[in-house]
């Protein structure tokens, strides 16, 4: 369709007798029509028409997000930054993936300047902790813990405040670019990281980013699990996948919207989660609580 034809089509939304058919036609054109809808919104003085246009824009963006999330899933879900950016784009469709990458790269560079080839793993972690928690002052957003903003990676990078998962994701993305063997761990109610040394003489240990990078032993994790009256399970101690991390981030966001009394948004996030969840393989041990239930 030409630009003139598209604008003529959008103008027909004013006709209540054919508005529903026109909406269907517009939906079929996909996200490429969004700039024309935004232009019409700016030109309209009718609040009802503006709301109709806003709903169409959101529906188109949401359909596009679902498609991109399927592509990410089908590619193996290996790119954690992309997965978190896709979640981010639910609330902020204009979020820039490259801007997120540049922010992570800056943190990586600052840590890299402190690292030495002969450093012990614990000292490497202390270098990460110094840059993230002392220089940049990343910390827990305890005042507004259930805010959806805590799941938005670009906002956490800007405000330096987040929940356990997003703080861990930033830490993990930086560590990956430094080729450090650090991975996510799906603990119930709290997401942590684990350092899995290549040197068999060094025991694996855990990192609690919600407590400024506190180093924990396996015994500490076992004690935490026992306090929750749960039976030991491998997923509480072993690395999880990036797909697991984004699924958990979506659960957190879904719960945030529930607590903020926004059931419509919670339901939409549930649809995004369903794209990444295979119900035939889901288990009761998959942590479903949000990451701050015990904080």
N, C-alpha and C positions, 0 to 999 in steps of 0.2 A: 504494500500500500504506500502511496505517496504521503508526504507530510500533510498535504491539504486534505486528503481522504481521511487520515487518522484524526485530524482536528474536527472534521465534519462528523465522524463517528462518535467522538467524545461529546460533541454538542447535543447528540440525540439522547444522552442520559437525562436531559431535562424533561423528556416526554415520559410520563409515568406509565403509559400503555405499553411501551416497548423497552423500558429501562432495563428489565431483567434480561431480555435477549441481548441487548447491547452490552451489558456487563459480561455476559458469557462470551461474546465475540471479543471483547477487550482482553479478557482472561486468556483467550486462545492465542493472542499475539505475543504473550510473554513479557519479560522484563524490559525489552527494548522500548516499550511504549511508555514506561514510567516518566521520562522527562516531559512528554506531552501532557500526561496527567498532572504533573507538578505545575506545569505552566498554566493549565486550566484552573487549578486550585488557586494560583496567585491572581488570576483574572476574575475569579468568581467572587461575588459579594453575598451569595446565598449560603448560610451556614449548613443547611441540609445538603446542598450540592457539594460543599467542601468536605463534609463528613463522608459522603458517598465516594468521593475521589480518594480520600484518605484510606478508606476501607479497601478500595481496589488496589491502591499502591501497596498496602500491607500484604494483601493476599498474593499479589504477584511476587513480592520480595520473599514471602514465606515459601511459596512454591519453588522459587529458584534456590532458596537455601536448602530445602529438602533434597532437591536434585544434586546439589553440590555435596551434601553430606553423604548421599548414596555413592557418589563417585569416590569420595575419600575413603569410605568403608570398603568399597570394592577394590581399591588400590592397596588394601592391607592396613590402612590406618596407621602407617609408620611415621608420618610427619606430625608430630605432636603440636608444633606451633600452628600448623594449618588447621588442625582439628579444633584447637582452642579459639582460633580466629573465626572459624565457622560458628561456634557457639556465640562468640562475641557479636557476630553480625546479626543475630536474632534481634537484639536491642538496638544495635548500631550498624545498620546496613552499609554505611559509608566507611566503616573501620578499615584502615589500610594495613594489609598484611606486611608490606615492605617496611612500614614505619615500626611495626612490632619487631620485625627482624633486626632493624637498626638499633632499637633500644636494647635488645638482648645482646647484640654484638658489642655495644659500648660497655656493657657490664662484663662481658667476656674479656675484653681487652684490659680492663682495669684489674681483673683477677689475674690474668696472664702475666702482668708485670710483677706480680708478687710470687709467682711460682718458680721453683727450681727443679731440675730433673731428678735430683736425689731426695726430694721431699717425702717424708712419711705421709701416708694417706690422711692421718689425723691433722697434720699440718696443712695439707692441701685444703681440707675442709675448713680449717681456721682462716685460711686466706679468703675462701668464698664467704665465710661468715663476716669477715672484716668488711669486705666491699658491700655486701648486701645489707647487713644489719647495723653496721657502725657508720660507714661512709654515706650510704643512701637511706639508712634508717627504715628499711622495710619492717613492718610489724603487723601484729594482729589487729583487725578492726573490731575491737571488743564492744565499742559503743553502738555500732550499727551492724551487728554480726550477720543478721538475716537479710541485709540489703542485697538486692540482685547485683548491685555494683561490684560486690566482692567476687562475683564470678566472671566479670568482664576484664579480660587481661589488659586491655589498653588503659582502663581506669586504674587498675591496681599498679601498673607501671607508672602512671602519672601521680597518683595520690600516695603511693608507698604503703597502702593499707589493703589487706585482703583476708581471706579465710585460709585455713590450713592447706587446702588443695591448690589454690592459685599461687600462694607463696612457694609451695613445693614445685609447682610447674615452672615458675621463673628460675628457681634455683637449679632445677633439673635441666632446663634448656641451656643455661649458662654452662653447667657441668658437661653436657654432651658436646658442646662446641670446644671444650678443653680436652675432650677425649678421656674424661674421667669415668670410671665404671660405677656410676651412680644411677639408681633406678627407683621408680615409685613402688610403694608397698601399700596394699589395700587393707589397712587396719579398720576395724569397726569404729565408727564415730570420730576417727582421726586419721588423716592421711600423713604418712611419713615417707622418708627416703631411706635407701640402704646403699652403703658403699660395699661393693663386692670385689675385694682386691684380687689381682692376678697372682700375687705372691701368696702361696698357700701357708706361709709362715705367719701371715697377718689375718686375724679373724675378721669376718664381716662385721660391720656395725651399722647403726641406724642414726638418722638425722631428723630431729624434730624442728622443722622450720617455723612452726607456730610458737616455738620457744627459742627464737633467735639462733637456730642451728645447733641446739643442744645435742650432744652425742650420747646415744643410748646403746647398751649392749643387748644381746639376745635375751639375757636374763631379765632385763628391764621390760622388754616387750612381753615376755612370758608372764611377768608379774601384772602388767597392764591387762592382758587378756584374762587372767585369772580373776582380777578385780571385777570384770564384767560378767563373771560366772559363765564364761564360754569355754567350750572344749577347744583344745589346740587344733589349728588347721593350717596347712601349708601356706595358704594365701595370706595369712597374717605375718609371715616371715619372709616370703620369697618375692622377687620382682614381679610386678604386673605389667601388662601391655599398655601401649599408648591408647588403644581402643578402650581398655578398662578405665583409664584416667578420664577420657572425655565422657564416657558413660556416667562416671561418678560426678563429674562437673555438671552434667545435665540434670542429674538427680538433685544436686544442691540447688541449682537454679529453679527447678520445679518446686522444691520445698520453699524457697525464698518467696516465690510468687504466691504460694498458698498462705504463707504467714503474713504477706502484705495484702491479703484479701483480693487477689487478682486471679480468680479461677480460670478466666479465659486464656490468659497467658500461660498459666500452669498447664492447661490442657494442650496448648500448642507445643510447649516444650516436651510434654509427654509423647507427642507425635514424633518429635525429633529423636527422642530416646528410643522409641520403638524401631526406628530405622537402624539403630546400632545394637539392638538387643534381639538375640535369637531365643525366643521363649522355649524352644526345645532343648536348649543347653543351659538355660539359666539355673542357678542353684540357690539354695537357701543360705549359703554362706556368703553370697555376694553382698557387700555392705550397702544397705539401702538408706541408712540414716544419713542426715546431712553431717558435715564434718565437724560441727561444733556442738553436738548434743552433749558432750561431756565437759565442755569448757565453762 
